[in-house]
Amino acid sequence: MGQALAGAFLEAGHRTTVWNRTAAKIDPFVARGAIRAEAAGSAFAASPLAVVCLRDDAAVHATLASTPPTGGALVNLTSSSPAQARSRRNGRLRRASATSTAQS
C-alpha cells in the first residue's frame, strides 16, 4: 500500500520524499520525480506531513524508535490495533512533553 500511496502523491503533483528499508524499492518513484531519503529521519524532516505505511506495528515501532519524527504530523496507515495506536500516540505525547519541559 505504501507504493500505491507514493504513486498517488506523485500523480497528484505533490512533492514526495520516499524512504524504504529496502532502498531499491523506491527507485521507480525516484525515476518519476520523488526525492530519495537515505534514512527515515531524512524523510520525516523533509515535510510537515509524514505518511507511514509499513508491514506491521512492530516495523513501525522499530522505525520510530530508531528515528523518532520531530515536529509535523505523522499519519500511520499501517494495520494495527486500537491499543497499539493509543500506545504510539501516548509515547509521542510523552516525548513532546519531555522535550518542551527540557527547553523551558
C-alpha positions in Angstrom: 0.0 0.0 0.0 2.9 2.4 0.6 3.9 2.1 -3.0 0.4 2.9 -4.1 0.3 6.0 -1.8 3.7 7.3 -3.1 2.4 6.8 -6.7 -0.8 8.7 -5.9 1.1 11.6 -4.3 3.3 11.8 -7.4 0.4 11.6 -9.8 -1.3 14.4 -7.9 1.8 16.6 -8.3 2.8 16.6 -4.6 6.4 17.0 -3.7 7.1 13.5 -2.4 10.1 12.2 -0.4 10.4 8.4 -0.2 12.3 6.0 2.0 12.1 2.2 2.3 14.1 -0.2 4.4 14.9 -1.9 1.0 16.3 1.0 -0.9 15.8 -0.5 -4.4 12.1 -0.5 -3.9 11.9 3.3 -4.2 13.9 3.5 -7.5 10.8 3.6 -9.6 9.4 6.6 -7.6 12.7 8.5 -7.8 12.6 7.9 -11.6 9.1 9.5 -11.5 10.4 12.6 -9.6 10.3 11.6 -5.9 13.1 12.7 -3.7 15.1 9.8 -2.2 15.7 9.9 1.5 18.7 7.9 2.7 17.2 7.3 6.1 13.8 7.5 7.8 14.8 10.6 9.7 15.6 12.4 6.4 12.1 11.5 5.1 10.5 12.8 8.3 12.4 16.0 8.2 11.5 16.7 4.5 7.9 17.7 5.1 5.5 18.8 7.8 3.5 15.7 7.0 4.9 12.2 7.1 2.8 9.2 6.0 4.0 5.8 7.3 2.8 2.5 5.8 4.9 -0.5 6.9 4.4 -4.2 7.1 3.1 -4.3 10.7 3.1 -2.4 14.0 6.5 -4.0 15.0 8.1 -2.5 11.9 6.6 0.9 12.7 7.8 0.7 16.3 11.4 -0.2 15.2 11.5 2.6 12.6 10.1 5.2 15.0 12.2 4.0 17.9 15.4 4.4 15.9 14.3 7.7 14.3 11.5 9.5 16.0 9.9 12.2 13.9 10.2 15.7 15.3 7.5 18.2 14.7 5.0 17.9 11.9 2.1 15.4 11.6 2.6 11.7 11.5 -0.1 9.7 9.7 0.3 5.9 10.4 -1.6 3.8 7.8 -0.1 0.5 9.0 -2.6 -2.0 10.2 -2.6 -2.2 13.9 -4.9 -2.5 16.9 -6.5 0.5 18.6 -4.4 -0.3 21.7 -1.2 -0.1 19.6 -2.3 3.2 18.1 -3.0 4.7 21.5 0.3 3.4 22.8 2.2 5.1 19.9 0.2 8.3 20.4 0.9 8.3 24.2 4.6 7.7 23.7 4.8 10.5 21.2 2.9 12.9 23.5 5.3 11.9 26.4 8.4 12.6 24.2 6.9 16.0 23.1 6.1 16.9 26.7 9.6 15.9 27.9 11.2 18.0 25.1 9.1 21.1 25.8 9.9 20.8 29.6 13.6 20.4 28.9 13.5 23.5 26.7 11.7 25.6 29.3 
